Amino acid sequence: MPVFQLTEDLAFPPVELTEPLGYLAVGGDLSVERLLLAYQSGIFPWPLDEHPLVWWAPNPRFVLYPEKLRVTKSLRRIITKGEFKITYDQAFPRVIEGCRLTVRKGQDDTWITREMMDAYIRLHEAGYAHSVESWIDGELAGGLYGVSLGRCFFGESMFTKERDASKCAFVSLVERLKEMGFPLIDCQVETDHLRSFGAREIPRNRFMSELANALTCETLKGNWGELLAEGQSNPV
């Protein structure tokens, strides 16, 4: 199947036309409007070395259902002890910078380019991208970020400076999303780390159907740290 070249038009090809390795199109931009359309369409950006902006819609899709979250006894003890203070949307630029600077095992550099970092900060300022932070003794120890539309959370990346810091942030997020009635977390592509938490692969057509249902709900837009403190997180 062909890989499509995007133009200035705000449009994506149907995900059914994705080539076998999972990429659908190249080019376009990282405007807030295009990013929102991408996520609504089951598509996400992930650069390759030879192409700075590639759009993906893999089949199968890797997802986590919040009610299926698995937490080890040792991690649950750390969470119960409160070793880390968990906050929401208190340090988004620092979290994505931490993710950008983290080199993963088997990789020479990070996939988060400066252009992508700036784009997601704009998405955060627009109220759609969110961070979860883990703090210890007032220092940022780890965290994660992603995008929320309707009642679907699209996970993007996480980092940790202290052992289990990002894991505690992740568990906090999943449990909070469950409380808020989120049925679906998009983990995009398989990792052993997320599989250990209960994530699994599903066919793309099933993902698209479940995404469409999740998008019928109102988006919890804004600073989640403030909204959750004000009790404005009831499911719609």
N, CA, C and O of each residue as an XYZ file, in Angstrom:
944
protein
N       0.841     -1.198      0.000
C       0.000      0.000      0.000
C       0.879      1.251      0.000
O       1.995      1.208      0.518
N       0.402      2.373     -0.571
C       1.215      3.578     -0.637
C       1.285      4.288      0.704
O       0.405      4.128      1.549
N       2.346      5.080      0.895
C       2.436      6.001      2.023
C       2.075      7.378      1.485
O       2.687      7.846      0.525
N       1.101      8.025      2.083
C       0.560      9.267      1.546
C       1.394     10.473      1.961
O       1.927     10.519      3.070
N       1.500     11.432      1.077
C       2.148     12.707      1.359
C       1.070     13.720      1.706
O       0.222     14.035      0.871
N       1.095     14.236      2.936
C       0.093     15.205      3.342
C       0.360     16.563      2.718
O       1.505     16.915      2.431
N      -0.696     17.313      2.515
C      -0.599     18.675      2.005
C      -0.989     19.647      3.122
O      -1.085     19.249      4.283
N      -1.208     20.881      2.785
C      -1.643     21.867      3.773
C      -3.093     21.647      4.189
O      -3.534     22.182      5.206
N      -3.831     20.869      3.416
C      -5.217     20.574      3.778
C      -5.258     19.802      5.089
O      -4.423     18.934      5.342
N      -6.234     20.131      5.911
C      -6.373     19.472      7.205
C      -7.156     18.172      7.006
O      -8.369     18.131      7.208
N      -6.447     17.109      6.608
C      -7.101     15.836      6.292
C      -6.080     14.714      6.371
O      -4.884     14.923      6.166
N      -6.581     13.502      6.677
C      -5.758     12.292      6.695
C      -6.432     11.228      5.841
O      -7.657     11.217      5.718
N      -5.650     10.337      5.254
C      -6.253      9.188      4.573
C      -6.924      8.267      5.587
O      -6.599      8.326      6.773
N      -7.846      7.422      5.150
C      -8.460      6.438      6.060
C      -7.408      5.491      6.628
O      -6.462      5.120      5.935
N      -7.575      5.103      7.888
C      -6.581      4.234      8.517
C      -6.522      2.861      7.840
O      -5.519      2.157      7.956
N      -7.586      2.480      7.138
C      -7.580      1.200      6.443
C      -6.511      1.145      5.350
O      -6.165      0.065      4.872
N      -5.991      2.308      4.957
C      -4.978      2.358      3.906
C      -3.557      2.364      4.466
O      -2.597      2.545      3.718
N      -3.420      2.169      5.770
C      -2.099      2.109      6.391
C      -1.302      0.948      5.820
O      -1.841     -0.135      5.597
N      -0.003      1.181      5.584
C       0.815      0.097      5.043
C       1.132     -0.899      6.164
O       0.942     -0.568      7.334
N       1.610     -2.111      5.844
C       1.702     -3.189      6.834
C       2.534     -2.867      8.075
O       2.227     -3.379      9.151
N       3.564     -2.046      7.968
C       4.395     -1.736      9.129
C       3.746     -0.708     10.048
O       4.233     -0.462     11.152
N       2.638     -0.103      9.589
C       1.903      0.782     10.483
C       1.922      2.241     10.139
O       1.175      3.014     10.739
N       2.770      2.671      9.171
C       2.734      4.098      8.875
C       1.856      4.399      7.674
O       1.780      3.646      6.703
N       1.196      5.547      7.797
C       0.123      5.912      6.869
C       0.511      7.077      5.967
O       0.212      7.067      4.773
N       1.181      8.087      6.538
C       1.445      9.314      5.777
C       2.687     10.000      6.314
O       3.141      9.733      7.427
N       3.222     10.894      5.492
C       4.353     11.728      5.902
C       4.005     13.186      5.606
O       3.150     13.481      4.771
N       4.683     14.081      6.307
C       4.499     15.502      6.037
C       3.426     16.144      6.880
O       3.084     15.652      7.955
N       2.900     17.243      6.386
C       1.935     18.012      7.153
C       2.623     18.847      8.217
O       3.777     19.243      8.056
N       1.918     19.110      9.292
C       2.476     19.937     10.357
C       2.005     19.403     11.703
O       1.276     18.415     11.777
N       2.436     20.075     12.757
C       2.067     19.673     14.119
C       1.225     20.753     14.789
O       1.381     21.036     15.977
N       0.337     21.346     14.014
C      -0.568     22.336     14.590
C      -1.518     21.645     15.554
O      -1.737     20.437     15.466
N      -2.077     22.415     16.467
C      -3.054     21.873     17.412
C      -4.202     21.218     16.657
O      -4.651     20.131     17.022
N      -4.673     21.874     15.615
C      -5.823     21.363     14.864
C      -5.504     20.029     14.200
O      -6.337     19.123     14.208
N      -4.312     19.897     13.625
C      -3.972     18.634     12.952
C      -3.758     17.517     13.975
O      -4.165     16.378     13.748
N      -3.124     17.841     15.090
C      -2.920     16.824     16.115
C      -4.259     16.313     16.649
O      -4.440     15.108     16.822
N      -5.189     17.220     16.908
C      -6.498     16.795     17.403
C      -7.209     15.916     16.382
O      -7.805     14.902     16.746
N      -7.152     16.296     15.108
C      -7.776     15.487     14.068
C      -7.122     14.115     13.995
O      -7.804     13.105     13.821
N      -5.798     14.081     14.129
C      -5.092     12.807     14.075
C      -5.583     11.867     15.174
O      -5.956     10.727     14.899
N      -5.582     12.344     16.410
C      -5.993     11.472     17.509
C      -7.448     11.042     17.370
O      -7.792      9.896     17.660
N      -8.291     11.951     16.930
C      -9.698     11.595     16.719
C      -9.842     10.529     15.641
O     -10.807      9.765     15.643
N      -8.885     10.479     14.722
C      -8.933      9.545     13.595
C      -8.153      8.268     13.856
O      -8.019      7.436     12.958
N      -7.631      8.092     15.078
C      -6.863      6.899     15.397
C      -5.449      6.926     14.863
O      -4.861      5.876     14.609
N      -4.893      8.122     14.687
C      -3.578      8.319     14.084
C      -2.701      9.110     15.052
O      -3.200      9.965     15.784
N      -1.405      8.831     15.058
C      -0.497      9.596     15.911
C       0.838      9.821     15.192
O       1.202      9.031     14.321
N       1.570     10.883     15.542
C       2.870     11.164     14.915
C       3.998     10.447     15.644
O       3.981     10.314     16.868
N       4.968      9.992     14.878
C       6.147      9.341     15.452
C       7.266      9.439     14.408
O       7.258      8.686     13.435
N       8.214     10.340     14.590
C       9.238     10.577     13.566
C      10.138      9.375     13.330
O      10.381      8.575     14.233
N      10.625      9.263     12.111
C      11.693      8.351     11.752
C      12.900      9.171     11.321
O      12.761     10.340     10.962
N      14.073      8.569     11.355
C      15.287      9.316     11.028
C      15.217      9.951      9.646
O      15.603     11.105      9.456
N      14.717      9.177      8.681
C      14.702      9.670      7.305
C      13.491     10.558      7.007
O      13.464     11.253      5.991
N      12.502     10.535      7.885
C      11.316     11.365      7.710
C      10.972     12.016      9.055
O      10.562     11.317      9.982
N      11.127     13.316      9.178
C      10.920     13.978     10.469
C       9.482     13.947     10.968
O       9.247     14.153     12.159
N       8.522     13.697     10.098
C       7.133     13.672     10.531
C       6.392     12.547      9.814
O       6.059     12.657      8.634
N       6.142     11.471     10.541
C       5.450     10.300     10.009
C       4.214     10.062     10.868
O       4.265     10.192     12.092
N       3.105      9.714     10.222
C       1.834      9.487     10.914
C       1.493      8.012     10.866
O       1.575      7.383      9.812
N       1.106      7.454     12.018
C       0.951      6.012     12.193
C      -0.473      5.642     12.597
O      -1.177      6.418     13.243
N      -0.879      4.438     12.199
C      -2.149      3.850     12.649
C      -1.984      2.334     12.630
O      -2.583      1.659     11.793
N      -1.174      1.788     13.548
C      -0.788      0.373     13.481
C      -1.949     -0.586     13.709
O      -2.953     -0.251     14.338
N      -1.775     -1.767     13.184
C      -2.728     -2.865     13.364
C      -1.919     -4.130     13.652
O      -1.161     -4.584     12.794
N      -2.074     -4.713     14.873
C      -3.049     -4.377     15.919
C      -2.642     -3.132     16.697
O      -1.559     -2.582     16.501
N      -3.539     -2.700     17.585
C      -3.305     -1.536     18.437
C      -3.115     -2.017     19.874
O      -3.764     -2.968     20.309
N      -2.239     -1.364     20.593
C      -1.928     -1.746     21.972
C      -2.699     -0.832     22.914
O      -2.532      0.387     22.864
N      -3.539     -1.400     23.769
C      -4.406     -0.597     24.628
C      -4.402     -1.162     26.049
O      -4.022     -2.310     26.283
N      -4.833     -0.332     26.978
C      -5.050     -0.762     28.354
C      -6.454     -0.356     28.764
O      -6.831      0.810     28.648
N      -7.218     -1.310     29.239
C      -8.521     -1.008     29.810
C      -8.312     -0.753     31.302
O      -7.814     -1.630     32.008
N      -8.681      0.429     31.794
C      -8.376      0.768     33.190
C      -8.805     -0.280     34.205
O      -8.117     -0.497     35.202
N      -9.934     -0.931     33.960
C     -10.392     -1.933     34.935
C      -9.522     -3.192     34.916
O      -9.643     -4.040     35.799
N      -8.643     -3.317     33.911
C      -7.765     -4.472     33.803
C      -6.351     -4.173     34.309
O      -5.449     -4.990     34.128
N      -6.152     -3.039     34.926
C      -4.831     -2.661     35.429
C      -4.302     -3.710     36.405
O      -5.018     -4.174     37.292
N      -3.035     -4.071     36.223
C      -2.363     -4.981     37.145
C      -1.231     -4.237     37.847
O      -0.413     -3.585     37.197
N      -1.186     -4.337     39.175
C      -0.153     -3.680     39.968
C       0.482     -4.722     40.878
O      -0.221     -5.416     41.612
N       1.800     -4.835     40.834
C       2.477     -5.808     41.674
C       2.345     -5.428     43.148
O       2.118     -4.265     43.485
N       2.490     -6.420     44.012
C       2.386     -6.158     45.452
C       3.465     -5.192     45.920
O       3.218     -4.339     46.772
N       4.664     -5.331     45.359
C       5.757     -4.454     45.782
C       5.492     -3.009     45.378
O       5.763     -2.088     46.149
N       4.961     -2.805     44.169
C       4.645     -1.444     43.739
C       3.483     -0.884     44.534
O       3.478      0.301     44.870
N       2.496     -1.716     44.842
C       1.357     -1.258     45.633
C       1.815     -0.810     47.024
O       1.273      0.148     47.575
N       2.805     -1.496     47.591
C       3.324     -1.085     48.899
C       3.970      0.285     48.823
O       3.806      1.107     49.725
N       4.715      0.535     47.731
C       5.359      1.841     47.560
C       4.304      2.932     47.432
O       4.447      4.009     48.011
N       3.244      2.656     46.670
C       2.173      3.633     46.498
C       1.475      3.893     47.826
O       1.198      5.042     48.168
N       1.192      2.840     48.568
C       0.498      2.972     49.841
C       1.327      3.766     50.844
O       0.782      4.541     51.629
N       2.643      3.573     50.819
C       3.536      4.303     51.725
C       3.632      5.779     51.369
O       4.061      6.586     52.194
N       3.236      6.143     50.146
C       3.282      7.535     49.732
C       4.691      8.068     49.548
O       4.977      9.216     49.889
N       5.568      7.235     49.010
C       6.951      7.669     48.816
C       7.051      8.831     47.830
O       7.951      9.664     47.928
N       6.103      8.876     46.868
C       6.106      9.947     45.875
C       4.829     10.769     45.994
O       3.747     10.219     46.202
N       4.955     12.065     45.865
C       3.790     12.938     45.764
C       3.403     13.020     44.291
O       4.246     13.331     43.450
N       2.153     12.748     43.971
C       1.679     12.736     42.585
C       0.835     13.981     42.319
O      -0.082     14.296     43.076
N       1.154     14.673     41.244
C       0.383     15.850     40.832
C       0.018     15.728     39.360
O       0.552     14.890     38.634
N      -0.914     16.596     38.936
C      -1.378     16.609     37.546
C      -1.214     18.011     36.955
O      -1.609     19.008     37.561
N      -0.626     18.063     35.772
C      -0.502     19.321     35.013
C       0.187     20.425     35.786
O      -0.145     21.599     35.627
N       1.144     20.057     36.623
C       1.888     21.065     37.375
C       3.243     21.387     36.750
O       3.846     22.411     37.071
N       3.726     20.511     35.852
C       5.059     20.739     35.275
C       5.143     20.086     33.893
O       6.077     19.336     33.608
N       4.164     20.376     33.043
C       4.124     19.713     31.732
C       5.412     19.921     30.934
O       5.967     18.936     30.448
N       5.921     21.150     30.771
C       7.150     21.311     29.983
C       8.328     20.528     30.550
O       9.144     20.005     29.790
N       8.428     20.440     31.858
C       9.533     19.696     32.472
C       9.371     18.194     32.252
O      10.359     17.483     32.071
N       8.135     17.711     32.267
C       7.908     16.282     32.036
C       8.254     15.903     30.603
O       8.952     14.915     30.376
N       7.778     16.671     29.642
C       8.069     16.303     28.254
C       9.551     16.496     27.949
O      10.109     15.769     27.128
N      10.190     17.458     28.594
C      11.639     17.614     28.438
C      12.359     16.400     29.020
O      13.326     15.914     28.435
N      11.889     15.906     30.174
C      12.476     14.706     30.743
C      12.324     13.510     29.826
O      13.248     12.708     29.686
N      11.163     13.384     29.200
C      10.946     12.306     28.233
C      11.848     12.476     27.016
O      12.391     11.502     26.496
N      12.001     13.707     26.569
C      12.809     13.983     25.375
C      14.278     13.635     25.596
O      14.957     13.177     24.677
N      14.758     13.849     26.799
C      16.172     13.632     27.095
C      16.488     12.199     27.502
O      17.654     11.843     27.674
N      15.457     11.380     27.656
C      15.663      9.984     28.053
C      15.936      9.127     26.828
O      15.099      9.038     25.930
N      17.089      8.504     26.789
C      17.451      7.596     25.703
C      17.050      6.190     26.112
O      17.487      5.697     27.152
N      16.225      5.542     25.306
C      15.704      4.219     25.629
C      16.723      3.129     25.288
O      17.615      3.322     24.462
N      16.565      2.004     25.936
C      17.428      0.864     25.669
C      17.341      0.468     24.204
O      16.248      0.286     23.667
N      18.485      0.336     23.564
C      18.523     -0.055     22.163
C      18.363      1.093     21.188
O      18.320      0.876     19.977
N      18.273      2.337     21.709
C      18.119      3.509     20.846
C      19.293      4.453     21.056
O      19.825      4.566     22.160
N      19.686      5.123     19.992
C      20.791      6.075     20.083
C      20.330      7.447     20.540
O      21.105      8.210     21.116
N      19.063      7.759     20.280
C      18.550      9.066     20.677
C      17.051      8.944     20.907
O      16.491      7.850     20.824
N      16.404     10.064     21.196
C      14.975     10.071     21.481
C      14.182     10.390     20.229
O      14.691     11.033     19.311
N      12.929      9.939     20.194
C      12.053     10.248     19.061
C      11.352     11.587     19.244
O      10.730     12.092     18.310
N      11.445     12.163     20.434
C      10.768     13.441     20.692
C      11.667     14.573     20.226
O      12.604     14.958     20.925
N      11.388     15.096     19.065
C      12.158     16.204     18.538
C      11.761     17.508     19.235
O      10.730     17.573     19.904
N      12.570     18.522     19.074
C      12.230     19.833     19.629
C      10.915     20.337     19.052
O      10.119     20.958     19.756
N      10.686     20.065     17.757
C       9.433     20.481     17.120
C       8.237     19.802     17.783
O       7.211     20.439     18.024
N       8.371     18.503     18.078
C       7.274     17.782     18.720
C       7.055     18.277     20.142
O       5.917     18.433     20.585
N       8.142     18.520     20.849
C       8.013     19.032     22.212
C       7.244     20.342     22.225
O       6.330     20.515     23.031
N       7.598     21.258     21.351
C       6.907     22.549     21.290
C       5.434     22.362     20.913
O       4.564     23.062     21.431
N       5.161     21.416     20.010
C       3.782     21.186     19.571
C       2.919     20.675     20.721
O       1.777     21.106     20.877
N       3.456     19.762     21.525
C       2.661     19.213     22.624
C       2.520     20.199     23.771
O       1.537     20.152     24.511
N       3.477     21.079     23.923
C       3.297     22.159     24.900
C       2.141     23.062     24.466
O       1.348     23.498     25.301
N       2.042     23.344     23.164
C       0.898     24.129     22.668
C      -0.402     23.368     22.897
O      -1.418     23.963     23.256
N      -0.372     22.063     22.693
C      -1.571     21.246     22.915
C      -1.951     21.248     24.401
O      -3.133     21.246     24.745
N      -0.958     21.253     25.259
C      -1.214     21.357     26.699
C      -1.826     22.718     27.040
O      -2.784     22.797     27.809
N      -1.282     23.762     26.478
C      -1.803     25.109     26.739
C      -3.237     25.252     26.234
O      -4.011     26.051     26.761
N      -3.587     24.473     25.208
C      -4.964     24.476     24.693
C      -5.894     23.616     25.537
O      -7.105     23.621     25.316
N      -5.339     22.865     26.519
C      -6.152     22.096     27.444
C      -6.349     20.640     27.101
O      -7.152     19.963     27.743
N      -5.623     20.126     26.082
C      -5.842     18.753     25.637
C      -4.733     17.781     26.030
O      -4.982     16.578     26.120
N      -3.536     18.263     26.261
C      -2.417     17.400     26.649
C      -2.158     17.573     28.145
O      -2.248     18.679     28.678
N      -1.836     16.467     28.811
C      -1.736     16.476     30.267
C      -0.501     15.716     30.737
O      -0.019     14.795     30.077
N      -0.011     16.130     31.891
C       1.130     15.456     32.503
C       0.763     14.971     33.891
O      -0.100     15.535     34.563
N       1.434     13.919     34.298
C       1.341     13.426     35.669
C       2.756     13.415     36.209
O       3.658     12.858     35.583
N       2.960     14.030     37.375
C       4.291     14.190     37.927
C       4.454     13.403     39.218
O       3.532     13.322     40.029
N       5.641     12.823     39.401
C       6.029     12.199     40.671
C       7.124     13.056     41.296
O       8.126     13.369     40.652
N       6.923     13.428     42.550
C       7.879     14.283     43.259
C       8.400     13.558     44.490
O       7.678     12.789     45.124
N       9.647     13.807     44.817
C      10.209     13.319     46.068
C      11.095     14.420     46.647
O      12.024     14.898     45.996
N      10.790     14.807     47.876
C      11.513     15.897     48.544
C      11.518     17.166     47.701
O      12.514     17.887     47.649
N      10.397     17.428     47.043
C      10.268     18.647     46.257
C      10.944     18.629     44.905
O      10.929     19.639     44.201
N      11.539     17.510     44.519
C      12.225     17.380     43.239
C      11.427     16.476     42.308
O      10.863     15.471     42.741
N      11.384     16.838     41.025
C      10.678     16.023     40.032
C      11.441     14.719     39.824
O      12.585     14.731     39.368
N      10.811     13.603     40.158
C      11.472     12.303     40.101
C      11.088     11.495     38.874
O      11.763     10.520     38.544
N      10.011     11.882     38.190
C       9.555     11.161     37.016
C       8.166     11.622     36.627
O       7.567     12.457     37.305
N       7.661     11.083     35.547
C       6.317     11.466     35.125
C       5.987     10.939     33.744
O       6.757     10.193     33.140
N       4.843     11.337     33.267
C       4.370     10.909     31.951
C       3.468     11.992     31.375
O       3.005     12.880     32.090
N       3.228     11.901     30.069
C       2.288     12.834     29.437
C       1.527     12.128     28.335
O       1.942     11.085     27.830
N       0.399     12.725     27.973
C      -0.420     12.187     26.901
C      -1.515     13.169     26.541
O      -1.511     14.316     26.986
N      -2.445     12.711     25.738
C      -3.521     13.552     25.205
C      -4.854     12.941     25.621
O      -5.003     11.719     25.638
N      -5.816     13.786     25.953
C      -7.145     13.314     26.332
C      -8.196     13.941     25.436
O      -8.267     15.162     25.290
N      -9.021     13.073     24.831
C     -10.162     13.514     24.037
C     -11.349     12.624     24.388
O     -11.214     11.403     24.467
N     -12.502     13.232     24.597
C     -13.650     12.453     25.019
C     -13.309     11.720     26.295
O     -12.850     12.324     27.265
N     -13.535     10.408     26.295
C     -13.126      9.577     27.426
C     -12.081      8.560     26.983
O     -12.137      7.389     27.359
N     -11.125      9.023     26.177
C      -9.966      8.216     25.803
C      -8.708      8.997     26.151
O      -8.609     10.192     25.871
N      -7.751      8.314     26.761
C      -6.448      8.923     27.025
C      -5.426      8.255     26.121
O      -5.329      7.028     26.075
N      -4.658      9.079     25.398
C      -3.645      8.598     24.468
C      -2.280      8.798     25.117
O      -1.776      9.919     25.168
N      -1.684      7.724     25.608
C      -0.395      7.840     26.267
C       0.716      8.090     25.274
O       0.740      7.487     24.201
N       1.639      8.973     25.620
C       2.735      9.302     24.718
C       4.095      8.830     25.225
O       4.773      8.072     24.530
N       4.509      9.255     26.409
C       5.838      8.881     26.869
C       5.927      9.076     28.376
O       5.122      9.790     28.973
N       6.924      8.425     28.982
C       7.177      8.600     30.408
C       8.684      8.577     30.651
O       9.454      8.091     29.823
N       9.084      9.105     31.791
C      10.499      9.067     32.157
C      10.606      8.921     33.660
O       9.647      9.185     34.385
N      11.771      8.500     34.132
C      11.978      8.378     35.567
C      13.419      8.699     35.922
O      14.348      8.312     35.212
N      13.594      9.402     37.012
C      14.911      9.640     37.590
C      15.137      8.780     38.821
O      16.265      8.399     39.133
N      14.045      8.479     39.517
C      14.090      7.643     40.709
C      13.298      6.368     40.445
O      12.239      6.405     39.819
N      13.805      5.264     40.915
C      13.155      3.974     40.700
C      11.677      4.026     41.093
O      11.332      4.474     42.187
N      10.822      3.570     40.203
C       9.376      3.440     40.397
C       8.613      4.764     40.358
O       7.398      4.774     40.556
N       9.297      5.874     40.109
C       8.595      7.167     40.100
C       7.557      7.239     38.993
O       6.417      7.627     39.246
N       7.930      6.872     37.765
C       6.965      6.944     36.665
C       5.894      5.870     36.803
O       4.757      6.075     36.379
N       6.242      4.730     37.392
C       5.245      3.672     37.606
C       4.151      4.160     38.552
O       2.968      3.904     38.325
N       4.547      4.858     39.605
C       3.554      5.374     40.551
C       2.668      6.425     39.887
O       1.465      6.478     40.144
N       3.265      7.263     39.030
C       2.480      8.249     38.293
C       1.496      7.550     37.365
O       0.344      7.968     37.250
N       1.941      6.498     36.710
C       1.088      5.768     35.766
C      -0.086      5.107     36.479
O      -1.222      5.198     36.013
N       0.172      4.452     37.590
C      -0.907      3.801     38.333
C      -1.908      4.836     38.825
O      -3.118      4.617     38.758
N      -1.403      5.967     39.323
C      -2.299      7.037     39.760
C      -3.201      7.490     38.622
O      -4.405      7.665     38.811
N      -2.621      7.681     37.439
C      -3.403      8.125     36.287
C      -4.462      7.092     35.909
O      -5.629      7.441     35.729
N      -4.070      5.836     35.789
C      -5.021      4.812     35.358
C      -6.171      4.688     36.349
O      -7.328      4.567     35.947
N      -5.861      4.716     37.624
C      -6.919      4.596     38.623
C      -7.829      5.818     38.616
O      -9.034      5.697     38.840
N      -7.265      6.984     38.363
C      -8.091      8.194     38.270
C      -8.963      8.161     37.017
O     -10.131      8.546     37.058
N      -8.394      7.702     35.907
C      -9.181      7.596     34.678
C     -10.340      6.616     34.855
O     -11.437      6.848     34.346
N     -10.098      5.534     35.568
C     -11.171      4.586     35.848
C     -12.284      5.256     36.639
O     -13.461      5.065     36.334
N     -11.924      6.041     37.655
C     -12.915      6.758     38.454
C     -13.725      7.718     37.603
O     -14.910      7.931     37.858
N     -13.086      8.305     36.582
C     -13.743      9.292     35.744
C     -14.532      8.666     34.596
O     -15.125      9.381     33.788
N     -14.541      7.347     34.522
C     -15.330      6.683     33.490
C     -14.639      6.554     32.152
O     -15.311      6.402     31.132
N     -13.301      6.609     32.121
C     -12.572      6.395     30.876
C     -12.494      4.895     30.613
O     -11.933      4.163     31.429
N     -13.042      4.418     29.498
C     -12.990      2.982     29.214
C     -11.715      2.537     28.514
O     -11.454      1.338     28.417
N     -10.904      3.497     28.016
C      -9.849      3.128     27.078
C      -8.623      4.023     27.241
O      -8.738      5.246     27.330
N      -7.440      3.387     27.280
C      -6.160      4.086     27.211
C      -5.415      3.547     25.999
O      -5.156      2.347     25.909
N      -5.074      4.422     25.077
C      -4.332      4.027     23.881
C      -2.847      4.040     24.208
O      -2.274      5.096     24.476
N      -2.226      2.866     24.185
C      -0.787      2.755     24.418
C      -0.008      2.679     23.103
O       1.220      2.598     23.110
N      -0.716      2.707     21.991
C      -0.161      2.792     20.644
C       0.513      1.507     20.195
O      -0.078      0.739     19.436
N       1.751      1.252     20.648
C       2.485      0.064     20.205
C       2.968     -0.716     21.423
O       3.138     -0.157     22.506
N       3.184     -1.997     21.232
C       3.474     -2.891     22.344
C       4.816     -2.601     23.007
O       5.816     -2.359     22.331
N       4.825     -2.630     24.342
C       6.053     -2.653     25.134
C       5.868     -3.658     26.264
O       4.758     -3.836     26.767
N       6.950     -4.310     26.660
C       6.869     -5.254     27.770
C       6.471     -4.540     29.059
O       5.754     -5.096     29.891
N       6.941     -3.311     29.216
C       6.655     -2.533     30.424
C       5.156     -2.348     30.596
O       4.622     -2.612     31.673
N       4.469     -1.898     29.553
C       3.034     -1.670     29.662
C       2.248     -2.972     29.674
O       1.182     -3.048     30.286
N       2.766     -3.995     29.004
C       2.087     -5.287     29.066
C       2.070     -5.810     30.498
O       1.113     -6.470     30.903
N       3.120     -5.521     31.268
C       3.157     -5.974     32.653
C       2.054     -5.320     33.485
O       1.664     -5.855     34.523
N       1.549     -4.169     33.039
C       0.451     -3.493     33.734
C      -0.919     -3.969     33.243
O      -1.947     -3.540     33.767
N      -0.939     -4.845     32.249
C      -2.209     -5.367     31.761
C      -2.601     -4.909     30.376
O      -3.681     -5.259     29.900
N      -1.757     -4.137     29.714
C      -2.072     -3.700     28.348
C      -2.049     -4.886     27.399
O      -1.362     -5.877     27.647
N      -2.807     -4.779     26.305
C      -2.927     -5.897     25.360
C      -3.158     -5.370     23.954
O      -3.531     -4.212     23.766
N      -2.936     -6.224     22.977
C      -3.199     -5.872     21.592
C      -4.641     -6.197     21.234
O      -5.191     -7.212     21.663
N      -5.243     -5.317     20.438
C      -6.564     -5.585     19.877
C      -6.532     -5.207     18.395
O      -5.702     -4.391     17.995
N      -7.411     -5.778     17.576
C      -7.457     -5.399     16.162
C      -7.774     -3.906     16.006
O      -8.506     -3.327     16.809
N      -7.216     -3.305     14.972
C      -7.422     -1.872     14.769
C      -8.896     -1.535     14.584
O      -9.346     -0.501     15.078
N      -9.655     -2.363     13.896
C     -11.067     -2.036     13.687
C     -11.825     -2.011     15.015
O     -12.741     -1.208     15.194
N     -11.444     -2.886     15.941
C     -12.064     -2.835     17.266
C     -11.652     -1.557     18.000
O     -12.477     -0.908     18.643
N     -10.377     -1.208     17.897
C      -9.918      0.039     18.518
C     -10.684      1.231     17.971
O     -11.111      2.093     18.739
N     -10.865      1.296     16.665
C     -11.559      2.423     16.061
C     -12.996      2.511     16.542
O     -13.514      3.607     16.757
N     -13.644      1.366     16.713
C     -15.017      1.353     17.205
C     -15.076      1.838     18.655
O     -15.942      2.640     19.006
N     -14.166      1.357     19.493
C     -14.152      1.761     20.894
C     -13.755      3.228     21.034
O     -14.262      3.927     21.911
N     -12.853      3.695     20.177
C     -12.476      5.103     20.179
C     -13.674      5.972     19.818
O     -13.916      6.996     20.456
N     -14.420      5.569     18.803
C     -15.587      6.354     18.392
C     -16.577      6.486     19.534
O     -17.158      7.554     19.728
N     -16.778      5.411     20.298
C     -17.687      5.483     21.442
C     -17.147      6.410     22.519
O     -17.902      7.182     23.110
N     -15.846      6.339     22.779
C     -15.244      7.187     23.806
C     -15.325      8.655     23.429
O     -15.436      9.515     24.303
N     -15.271      8.950     22.137
C     -15.289     10.340     21.682
C     -16.677     10.961     21.725
O     -16.811     12.166     21.509
N     -17.708     10.179     21.997
C     -19.050     10.756     22.126
C     -19.213     11.487     23.455
O     -20.176     12.232     23.637
N     -18.280     11.281     24.383
C     -18.337     11.951     25.687
C     -17.621     13.298     25.626
O     -16.769     13.527     24.767
N     -17.975     14.165     26.533
C     -17.360     15.488     26.600
C     -15.901     15.372     27.022
O     -15.571     14.565     27.891
N     -15.030     16.165     26.418
C     -13.616     16.195     26.784
C     -13.422     16.990     28.069
O     -13.943     18.096     28.211
N     -12.664     16.415     29.007
C     -12.315     17.115     30.238
C     -11.116     18.005     29.924
O      -9.966     17.607     30.107
N     -11.399     19.197     29.457
C     -10.397     20.108     28.915
C      -9.944     21.096     29.974
O     -10.752     21.610     30.749
N      -8.645     21.356     30.000
C      -8.106     22.331     30.943
C      -7.020     21.725     31.802
O      -6.497     20.654     31.493
N      -6.680     22.413     32.886
C      -5.655     21.942     33.812
C      -6.260     20.895     34.740
O      -7.116     21.214     35.566
N      -5.815     19.643     34.604
C      -6.418     18.582     35.396
C      -6.125     18.738     36.883
O      -6.937     18.328     37.713
N      -5.003     19.311     37.232
C      -4.718     19.534     38.636
C      -5.773     20.403     39.289
O      -6.190     20.150     40.419
N      -6.202     21.430     38.568
C      -7.227     22.333     39.083
C      -8.618     21.706     38.989
O      -9.405     21.798     39.932
N      -8.924     21.066     37.854
C     -10.259     20.498     37.657
C     -10.543     19.360     38.626
O     -11.643     19.263     39.170
N      -9.554     18.499     38.842
C      -9.753     17.373     39.743
C      -9.895     17.849     41.175
O     -10.653     17.263     41.948
N      -9.184     18.898     41.539
C      -9.300     19.439     42.888
C     -10.676     20.061     43.098
O     -11.190     20.072     44.217
N     -11.275     20.579     42.026
C     -12.585     21.211     42.118
C     -13.717     20.216     41.933
O     -14.887     20.592     41.999
N     -13.383     18.940     41.700
C     -14.407     17.917     41.578
C     -15.173     17.964     40.283
O     -16.334     17.557     40.241
N     -14.546     18.459     39.199
C     -15.230     18.583     37.924
C     -14.908     17.416     36.995
O     -14.827     17.604     35.781
N     -14.725     16.240     37.531
C     -14.279     15.117     36.718
C     -15.313     14.024     36.580
O     -14.981     12.918     36.156
N     -16.559     14.301     36.927
C     -17.592     13.273     36.820
C     -17.811     12.875     35.371
O     -17.788     13.741     34.496
N     -18.024     11.583     35.083
C     -18.262     11.148     33.711
C     -19.477     11.828     33.117
O     -20.431     12.145     33.826
N     -19.440     12.052     31.807
C     -20.550     12.668     31.089
C     -21.309     11.576     30.354
O     -22.295     11.859     29.674
